[in-house]
Amino acid sequence: MTEKRQILKSASIISLVTIVSRVLGYLRDQRILVLLGTSLAADSFVLAYRIPNLFRRLVGEGSMTPSFIPVFTTYMREKSREEVWDFANRLFWTLALVLAVLTVMGMVFSPAVVHLFTISSGKGVQWDQAVYLNRIIFPYLFFICLAALAMGILNCFHVFGLPAATPVFLNLSIILFSIGAVWRYFKDPAVSLAVGVLVGGALQFLIQVPLLVQRGMRFTFGVSFRHPGIRSVARLMIPRFFGIGIVQINFFVDTIFANAAKMPRGSLTSLYVADRVMELALGGYAIAVATAILPMMSHQAAAGEYDTLKRTLAFSVRIVSFIAVPAALGLMIMREPIIRVLFQHGQFVAESTRLTARALLYYSVGLPAFAAVKLIVPAFYSTQDTKTPVIVASMSLVLNIVLNTVFLVFFFRTFQNGSPALATALAGYFDFFALFLIFRLRYGRMGTMEILTSFARIGLCSAIMGVACWLGMRYTQFSLHSRFLVQLSVFTALIVGATVLYLVLAWLFRCHEIEEVYGIAVRRRPAGTPRYLEP
């Protein structure tokens, strides 16, 4: 019960600030689309922004942070305070040196990198603007990876609120630089947005520095590649680096297919927007729970409490499925109204909505899998096993390439610009089921029947809710309304009604998740709770 309470409390804090961040992220994306639409300039900006993000995921939160947390939690349990912070300081400056080298190389070789991502777009398309924007944005990599390290340190102390809120400052920065009074001082709106990304990345790191100092970090300079803690992190990072590399090759494959000459103009931007909408549901709770359970499972693994670790994982999968399954179905059914209300303004026209809604449909298919993978992978990290996810990710990569090729060559008329999204979704399901089976075989029973029973109840409630959504859209004739305020009112009523209906159905069908959340929320923390589980 203590572990469940801690997961829910931490996840709720993260979810709250994440929702605020996602709302600002929506305003940010709306401003970008109002200024750029789904034009070549929009594709150039999205590409220029995605390239340093790829390296960020490779070096920062993708490989370094998950590898750092299990090692740091071990230091916290076994070493003195001085040794703990000596390790943190040395890792900080060593990482800063590596990032500085990568940043300079990324700016110098920007034309080659952009060409690699646009090789399938044809000779008639010029990507000079993407090269220019990428050089402006690339130093963002330096700051965001240091921010990821700071987040990892604070999470080990069960400080989740401020680290989870750092994207708020990135979104506010981009919104500020999208305002006409600001962007008119730059070459064009895309350049102003690029500068906003860079400033926002710096803020994401700097805002966490006071809390780090308060916890005990002094930023004493010292670069070391021989420190045993740094070597332990590096050993865990190497397979994770290649694993994330495989995941990002998936992204690279999707980008190439999205830029194929066969695809309609704006396909890359449509996939980006659809992914952002999907991540609103994914990030609202799934990423929050995943962020909360990694330090907890790392503590449990370090203490040899594997039965408790399995219960933590099984509970997290059930809780996240309770949110992800109805969210996926809702996105699939209401995809066009969602895109139309949120983004169809300025340069983002009706054709842009149709492109993006198609991509959102296929991304939504994979939402439960994406959410579940966010939970099962940290379970392997907590036991300091980063190799198994790499092997499974390699298989997922091959599957993604094959599916992308098949969809583009044989089923393009059916899936069109949504084919990369569908390939990614199907590969995601393979990723989760393979990892779950391996973890089950390695560590024993995980309450699979309980998970399947909960999933059946959740699926039934979601299906009834989905039918109600479809009937509501048909009855209200949403697509016939042209005034924005009317669209917004109908859309809000449908969302609120669907949410209330789902929660009532979950209560009537006795879904354990809603009962557990309520039961834990009204109980006090039991006496004797370990200190490391307290917030």
C-alpha positions in Angstrom: 0.0 0.0 0.0 2.9 2.4 0.8 4.4 1.9 -2.6 1.0 2.4 -4.4 0.5 5.6 -2.4 3.9 6.9 -3.3 3.5 6.1 -7.0 0.1 7.8 -7.1 1.3 10.8 -5.1 4.4 11.3 -7.2 2.6 10.6 -10.4 -0.2 13.1 -9.5 2.4 15.9 -8.9 4.1 15.1 -12.2 0.8 14.9 -14.0 -0.4 18.2 -12.7 2.7 20.1 -13.9 2.8 18.0 -17.1 -0.8 19.0 -17.9 0.1 22.7 -17.4 3.2 22.1 -19.7 1.0 20.3 -22.3 -1.5 23.1 -22.4 1.4 25.6 -22.9 2.8 23.1 -25.4 -0.5 23.2 -27.3 -0.4 27.1 -27.4 3.2 26.8 -28.5 2.4 24.4 -31.4 -0.6 26.5 -32.3 1.6 29.6 -32.6 4.1 27.7 -34.7 1.3 26.4 -37.0 -0.4 29.8 -37.2 2.8 31.3 -38.4 4.1 28.5 -40.6 1.2 26.1 -41.3 2.2 22.9 -43.1 4.6 24.7 -45.5 8.2 23.8 -46.4 9.2 26.4 -43.7 7.3 24.4 -41.1 8.9 21.2 -42.2 12.3 22.9 -42.0 11.7 24.1 -38.5 10.3 20.7 -37.3 13.3 19.0 -38.8 15.8 21.4 -37.4 14.2 21.0 -33.9 14.1 17.2 -34.1 17.8 16.7 -35.0 19.2 18.0 -31.7 16.3 16.3 -29.9 17.5 13.1 -31.4 21.0 13.6 -29.8 19.3 14.7 -26.6 17.5 11.4 -26.3 20.7 9.5 -27.2 22.9 11.3 -24.6 20.6 12.8 -22.1 17.3 11.5 -20.8 17.3 8.5 -23.2 20.5 6.8 -22.0 22.3 8.9 -19.3 19.5 9.5 -16.9 18.1 6.0 -16.7 21.6 4.6 -16.4 22.5 7.3 -13.7 19.5 6.8 -11.4 20.2 3.1 -10.4 23.9 3.9 -9.8 23.1 7.1 -7.8 20.5 5.4 -5.7 23.1 2.7 -4.8 25.5 5.4 -3.8 22.8 7.0 -1.6 22.3 3.7 0.2 26.0 2.7 0.6 28.2 5.7 0.4 28.8 8.8 2.5 27.2 12.2 1.7 30.6 13.5 0.5 31.1 10.6 -1.9 27.6 11.0 -3.2 28.1 14.6 -4.2 31.7 14.1 -5.4 30.2 11.5 -7.9 27.4 13.9 -9.0 29.8 16.9 -9.5 32.3 14.9 -11.5 29.6 13.4 -13.7 28.2 16.9 -14.3 31.5 18.4 -15.6 32.4 15.3 -17.6 29.0 15.3 -19.3 29.3 19.0 -19.9 32.6 18.5 -21.7 31.2 15.7 -23.9 28.1 17.8 -24.7 30.2 20.8 -25.7 32.2 18.7 -28.2 28.9 17.2 -29.7 27.3 20.7 -29.9 30.3 22.2 -31.9 30.4 19.1 -34.2 26.6 19.3 -34.8 26.8 23.0 -35.8 29.8 22.4 -38.1 28.3 19.4 -39.8 24.7 20.6 -39.9 24.5 20.5 -43.8 25.5 16.8 -43.9 23.1 15.9 -41.0 20.1 17.7 -42.6 20.9 16.0 -46.0 20.9 12.6 -44.3 17.3 13.2 -43.1 16.0 14.6 -46.4 17.7 12.2 -48.8 14.3 10.8 -50.0 12.7 14.2 -50.6 13.9 14.6 -54.2 16.3 17.0 -55.8 13.8 19.8 -56.3 13.4 20.6 -52.6 15.9 22.9 -51.0 16.6 22.5 -47.3 18.9 25.5 -46.8 16.6 27.0 -44.2 16.6 23.8 -42.2 20.4 23.9 -42.1 20.4 27.5 -40.9 17.7 26.8 -38.2 19.5 23.7 -37.1 22.7 25.6 -36.4 20.8 28.1 -34.2 19.0 25.4 -32.3 21.8 22.8 -31.8 23.3 24.4 -28.6 19.9 23.5 -27.1 21.4 20.0 -26.8 24.0 21.2 -24.3 21.5 22.7 -21.9 18.7 20.1 -22.2 21.1 17.2 -21.4 22.4 19.0 -18.3 18.8 19.6 -17.4 18.1 15.8 -17.7 21.0 15.1 -15.3 19.7 17.6 -12.8 16.2 16.0 -13.1 17.7 12.5 -12.4 19.5 13.8 -9.3 16.3 15.5 -7.9 14.1 12.5 -8.8 16.4 10.3 -6.6 15.5 12.5 -3.7 11.8 12.1 -4.7 11.6 15.7 -5.9 9.4 15.6 -9.0 7.5 18.8 -9.3 10.1 21.3 -10.5 11.9 18.9 -12.8 8.6 17.9 -14.4 7.7 21.6 -14.8 10.9 22.6 -16.7 9.2 22.1 -20.2 6.9 25.0 -19.1 9.8 27.4 -19.5 10.7 26.0 -22.9 7.1 26.5 -24.1 6.8 30.0 -22.6 10.0 30.9 -24.4 8.9 29.7 -27.8 5.5 31.4 -27.3 7.2 34.7 -26.4 9.4 34.5 -29.5 6.4 33.7 -31.7 4.7 37.1 -30.9 4.9 39.5 -33.7 6.6 42.2 -31.6 9.5 39.9 -31.1 9.8 37.8 -34.3 9.8 40.9 -36.5 13.3 41.7 -35.2 14.6 38.5 -36.8 15.0 37.3 -40.3 11.6 35.5 -40.4 9.3 33.8 -37.9 11.1 30.4 -38.1 14.4 32.0 -37.0 12.7 33.7 -34.0 11.1 30.3 -33.0 14.6 28.7 -33.3 16.0 31.3 -30.9 13.1 30.7 -28.6 14.0 27.0 -28.4 17.6 27.8 -27.5 16.6 30.2 -24.7 14.0 27.8 -23.4 16.6 25.0 -23.2 18.9 27.1 -21.1 16.1 28.0 -18.8 15.2 24.3 -18.3 18.6 23.7 -16.8 19.1 27.0 -14.9 15.8 26.7 -13.1 16.9 23.5 -11.4 20.2 24.8 -10.1 18.9 26.4 -6.9 17.3 23.1 -5.8 20.5 21.1 -6.6 22.5 23.5 -4.4 19.9 23.2 -1.7 20.2 19.4 -1.7 24.0 19.6 -1.5 25.5 20.0 -4.9 28.3 22.6 -5.2 29.4 22.3 -8.9 33.0 21.9 -7.9 34.9 21.6 -11.1 36.4 18.1 -11.9 36.4 16.1 -15.1 37.0 12.4 -14.6 36.6 9.4 -16.9 38.1 7.1 -14.2 35.7 7.6 -11.4 34.1 4.3 -10.5 30.6 5.8 -10.4 31.0 7.4 -13.8 32.4 4.1 -15.2 29.4 2.3 -13.8 27.1 4.8 -15.5 29.1 4.5 -18.8 28.8 0.7 -18.7 25.0 0.9 -18.4 24.9 3.7 -20.9 26.6 1.9 -23.7 23.9 -0.7 -24.4 21.2 1.8 -23.6 22.9 4.3 -26.0 22.6 1.7 -28.8 19.1 0.8 -27.7 18.0 4.4 -27.8 20.0 4.7 -31.1 17.8 1.9 -32.5 14.7 3.7 -31.3 16.0 6.9 -32.9 16.8 5.0 -36.1 13.1 4.2 -36.0 12.5 7.9 -35.9 15.0 8.4 -38.7 13.2 5.7 -40.7 9.8 7.4 -40.1 11.3 10.8 -41.1 12.7 9.4 -44.3 9.4 7.8 -45.2 7.5 11.0 -44.3 9.8 13.0 -46.6 9.4 10.5 -49.5 8.5 12.1 -52.8 5.3 10.0 -52.8 4.0 11.7 -49.6 1.9 14.9 -49.7 3.6 18.2 -48.7 3.4 18.8 -45.0 3.5 15.1 -44.1 6.4 15.6 -41.7 4.6 18.4 -39.9 1.3 16.4 -39.7 3.1 13.5 -38.0 4.8 16.0 -35.6 1.4 17.5 -34.6 -0.3 14.2 -34.3 2.5 12.9 -32.1 2.2 16.0 -29.9 -1.5 15.4 -29.5 -0.9 11.8 -28.7 1.8 12.7 -26.1 -0.7 14.9 -24.4 -2.5 11.7 -23.3 0.7 9.7 -23.0 2.5 12.4 -21.0 -0.4 13.3 -18.8 -0.1 10.1 -16.8 2.0 7.3 -18.4 5.3 9.3 -18.4 4.4 10.6 -14.9 4.1 7.1 -13.5 7.2 6.0 -15.4 9.2 8.9 -13.9 7.9 8.1 -10.4 8.6 4.3 -10.5 12.2 4.3 -11.8 13.8 5.7 -8.6 11.4 3.5 -6.5 12.1 0.3 -8.4 15.8 1.1 -8.3 15.7 1.4 -4.5 13.7 -1.9 -4.4 16.2 -3.7 -6.7 19.2 -2.4 -4.6 17.5 -3.8 -1.5 16.8 -7.2 -3.2 13.0 -6.7 -2.9 12.1 -8.2 -6.2 8.6 -9.3 -5.2 7.8 -5.8 -4.2 9.4 -4.6 -7.5 7.1 -6.9 -9.5 4.0 -5.6 -7.6 5.1 -2.1 -8.3 5.4 -2.8 -12.0 2.1 -4.7 -12.3 0.2 -2.0 -10.4 1.7 0.7 -12.6 0.7 -1.1 -15.8 -2.9 -1.5 -14.6 -3.2 2.2 -13.5 -1.7 3.5 -16.8 -3.9 1.2 -18.9 -6.9 2.6 -17.0 -6.0 6.0 -18.6 -4.4 5.0 -21.9 -7.0 2.6 -23.3 -10.0 5.1 -23.2 -7.7 7.9 -24.3 -6.6 5.9 -27.4 -10.2 5.1 -28.4 -11.3 8.7 -27.8 -8.4 10.1 -30.0 -9.3 7.6 -32.7 -13.0 8.5 -32.8 -12.7 12.3 -32.2 -9.4 12.8 -34.1 -10.7 15.3 -36.7 -12.7 17.5 -34.2 -9.6 17.5 -31.9 -7.3 18.7 -34.6 -9.9 21.1 -36.0 -10.6 22.8 -32.7 -7.0 22.9 -31.5 -5.1 23.9 -34.6 -7.2 24.9 -37.6 -6.3 28.6 -37.5 -4.1 30.9 -39.7 -1.9 28.9 -42.1 -3.2 25.6 -40.7 -6.1 25.0 -43.1 -8.7 22.2 -43.6 -6.3 20.1 -45.7 -3.7 20.4 -42.9 -6.4 19.1 -40.5 -7.2 16.1 -42.7 -3.5 15.2 -43.0 -2.9 15.4 -39.3 -6.1 13.6 -38.3 -5.1 10.6 -40.5 -1.7 10.5 -38.8 -3.4 10.8 -35.3 -5.6 7.8 -36.1 -2.7 5.5 -36.6 -0.6 6.9 -33.8 -3.6 6.4 -31.4 -3.7 2.7 -32.2 -0.3 2.4 -30.5 -1.0 4.6 -27.5 -1.5 1.8 -25.0 1.7 0.1 -26.2 3.7 3.3 -26.0 2.5 3.9 -22.5 3.2 0.3 -21.4 6.8 0.4 -22.8 7.4 3.5 -20.7 6.8 1.3 -17.7 8.4 -2.0 -18.6 11.7 -0.6 -19.7 12.5 1.1 -16.4 11.9 -2.2 -14.7 14.9 -3.6 -16.6 16.9 -0.4 -15.8 16.2 -0.7 -12.1 18.0 -4.1 -12.1 20.9 -2.5 -14.1 20.0 -4.5 -17.2 20.2 -2.3 -20.2 21.1 -5.0 -22.7 17.7 -6.8 -23.0 15.8 -3.7 -24.1 18.5 -3.1 -26.8 18.0 -6.6 -28.2 14.2 -6.2 -28.3 14.5 -2.7 -29.8 16.7 -4.1 -32.6 13.9 -6.6 -33.5 11.4 -3.7 -33.3 13.5 -1.7 -35.7 13.6 -4.4 -38.3 9.8 -4.8 -38.0 9.3 -1.0 -38.3 11.4 -0.8 -41.5 9.6 -3.8 -43.1 6.2 -2.3 -42.2 7.1 1.1 -43.4 8.2 -0.3 -46.7 5.2 -2.5 -47.2 2.7 0.3 -46.3 4.4 2.8 -48.7 4.8 0.4 -51.6 1.6 -1.7 -51.4 -0.9 0.2 -49.2 -0.1 3.9 -49.8 -3.6 4.7 -51.0 -5.0 3.2 -47.8 -2.7 4.7 -45.2 -1.0 7.6 -47.1 0.8 9.9 -44.7 -0.3 7.8 -41.7 1.8 4.8 -42.7 4.9 5.7 -40.6 2.6 6.2 -37.6 0.9 2.8 -38.1 4.3 1.1 -38.5 5.5 2.7 -35.3 2.4 1.7 -33.4 2.6 -2.0 -34.4 6.3 -2.1 -33.6 5.5 -0.6 -30.2 3.1 -3.5 -29.4 5.9 -6.0 -30.3 8.3 -4.1 -28.1 6.1 -4.3 -25.0 4.9 -7.9 -25.3 8.5 -9.2 -25.9 9.8 -7.2 -22.9 7.0 -8.3 -20.7 7.4 -12.0 -21.6 11.2 -11.8 -20.9 10.7 -10.1 -17.5 8.0 -12.7 -16.6 10.3 -15.6 -17.5 13.2 -14.1 -15.7 11.6 -13.0 -12.4 8.5 -15.1 -12.1 4.8 -14.4 -11.8 3.7 -10.8 -12.1 -0.1 -11.1 -11.7 -0.7 -11.5 -15.4 -4.3 -12.8 -14.9 -5.1 -9.8 -12.7 -3.7 -7.5 -15.4 -5.7 -9.2 -18.1 -8.9 -9.2 -16.0 -8.5 -5.4 -15.4 -7.7 -4.8 -19.1 -10.9 -6.7 -20.1 -13.0 -4.4 -17.8 -11.2 -1.3 -19.0 -11.7 -2.4 -22.6 -15.5 -2.9 -22.1 -15.9 0.5 -20.4 -13.9 2.1 -23.1 -15.9 0.5 -25.9 -19.2 1.7 -24.4 -17.7 5.2 -24.0 -16.4 5.1 -27.6 -19.9 4.3 -29.0 -21.3 7.1 -26.9 -18.7 9.5 -28.4 -19.5 8.4 -32.0 -23.3 8.9 -31.3 -22.6 12.3 -29.7 -20.6 13.5 -32.7 -23.3 12.3 -35.1 -26.2 13.8 -33.0 -24.5 17.2 -32.5 -23.4 17.3 -36.2 -20.0 18.7 -35.2 -18.6 18.8 -38.7 -21.4 21.1 -39.9 -20.6 23.9 -37.5 -18.3 26.6 -38.8 -18.1 29.0 -35.9 -15.2 28.4 -33.6 -17.1 29.1 -30.3 -19.8 26.6 -31.3 -17.2 24.0 -32.2 -15.4 24.5 -28.9 -18.6 24.2 -26.9 -19.7 21.0 -28.6 -16.2 19.6 -28.4 -15.9 20.4 -24.6 -19.3 18.9 -23.9 -18.3 15.7 -25.7 -15.0 15.4 -23.9 -16.5 16.0 -20.4 -19.5 13.7 -21.1 -17.2 10.9 -22.3 -15.0 11.2 -19.2 -17.8 11.2 -16.8 -19.5 8.2 -18.6 -16.2 6.3 -18.5 -15.7 6.9 -14.7 -19.3 5.9 -13.9 -18.9 2.7 -16.0 -15.6 1.9 -14.3 -17.3 2.2 -10.9 -20.3 0.1 -12.0 -18.1 -2.6 -13.5 -15.9 -2.5 -10.4 -12.6 -1.7 -12.1 -10.1 -2.2 -9.3 -8.0 0.8 -10.5 -10.6 3.4 -9.6 -11.2 1.6 -6.3 -7.5 1.5 -5.5 -7.0 5.1 -6.3 -9.9 6.1 -4.1 -8.9 3.8 -1.3 -5.3 4.9 -1.2 -6.2 8.5 -1.4 -8.4 8.5 1.8 -5.9 6.5 3.9 -3.0 7.9 5.9 0.6 6.7 5.5 1.2 3.6 7.6 3.6 3.9 10.4 7.1 2.7 9.8 7.2 3.7 6.1 10.9 3.6 4.9 12.3 7.1 4.6 13.4 6.6 1.0 9.8 6.1 0.0 8.7 9.4 1.5 8.4 12.4 -0.8 
